[in-house]
């Protein structure tokens, strides 16, 4: 488990700085509203007392038990204020990156290895089954415009950016592959439909229609 210890006074300064950025920096506000899912969710993190674990679970759309598990394995690194967990917007970005990796088929152990390797810097390649993910270091300018934020906040946002970018690139590659397969399936469907409709046979008896090809098309598909 990894946390960042802050005194109540330090955390209030952090929340106040976040609130100031929301009010004065439209680009920052738009980014945080996107990360958090709504303007109201982004505003929740302006609370000087912080967002509790149960409140964070609601914002992240997961059960509190899932948040606790992520904490135990080090996938989310909240603040610790007077012995209690407190969360900020960057922790939602961490949770979102975990969700994306899970949707791509990585285990929590694989995701944790990505986190640990990225903290060490350099390019990382992780293979899980048929999935291979390349995690590259952040590019120059990735966190430009984040000046004025706490260094730890910027570091967490930068790490989340690297992870989300890698997941997005993999999702785009998978989407392109699926689109190609879908196009091929449509072509095959159209060709078979055209051939089967042109073949002679008695209506309502697909097993007899079109001789051998009709019987093949009408035959049940065996379980693999």
Rosetta blueprint (number, residue, H / E / L):
1 X L
2 X L
3 X L
4 X E
5 X E
6 X L
7 X L
8 X H
9 X H
10 X H
11 X H
12 X H
13 X H
14 X H
15 X H
16 X H
17 X H
18 X H
19 X H
20 X H
21 X H
22 X H
23 X H
24 X H
25 X L
26 X H
27 X H
28 X H
29 X H
30 X H
31 X H
32 X H
33 X H
34 X H
35 X H
36 X H
37 X L
38 X L
39 X H
40 X H
41 X H
42 X H
43 X H
44 X H
45 X L
46 X L
47 X L
48 X L
49 X L
50 X L
51 X E
52 X L
53 X H
54 X H
55 X H
56 X H
57 X H
58 X H
59 X H
60 X H
61 X L
62 X L
63 X L
64 X H
65 X H
66 X H
67 X H
68 X H
69 X H
70 X H
71 X H
72 X H
73 X H
74 X L
75 X L
76 X L
77 X L
78 X L
79 X E
80 X E
81 X E
82 X L
83 X L
84 X E
85 X E
86 X E
87 X E
88 X L
89 X H
90 X H
91 X H
92 X H
93 X H
94 X H
95 X H
96 X H
97 X H
98 X H
99 X H
100 X H
101 X H
102 X H
103 X H
104 X L
105 X L
106 X L
107 X L
108 X H
109 X H
110 X H
111 X H
112 X H
113 X H
114 X H
115 X H
116 X H
117 X H
118 X H
119 X H
120 X H
121 X L
122 X L
123 X L
124 X E
125 X E
126 X E
127 X E
128 X E
129 X L
130 X L
131 X E
132 X E
133 X E
134 X E
135 X E
136 X L
137 X L
138 X L
139 X L
140 X L
141 X L
142 X L
143 X L
144 X L
145 X L
146 X L
147 X L
148 X L
149 X L
150 X L
151 X H
152 X H
153 X H
154 X H
155 X H
156 X H
157 X H
158 X H
159 X H
160 X H
161 X H
162 X H
163 X H
164 X H
165 X H
166 X H
167 X H
168 X H
169 X H
170 X H
171 X H
172 X H
173 X H
174 X H
175 X H
176 X H
177 X H
178 X H
179 X H
180 X H
181 X H
182 X H
183 X H
184 X H
185 X H
186 X H
187 X H
188 X H
189 X H
190 X H
191 X H
192 X H
193 X H
194 X H
195 X H
196 X H
197 X H
198 X H
199 X L
200 X L
201 X L
202 X L
203 X L
204 X L
205 X L
206 X L
207 X L
208 X L
209 X L
210 X L
211 X H
212 X H
213 X H
214 X H
215 X H
216 X H
217 X H
218 X H
219 X L
220 X L
221 X L
222 X L
223 X L
224 X L
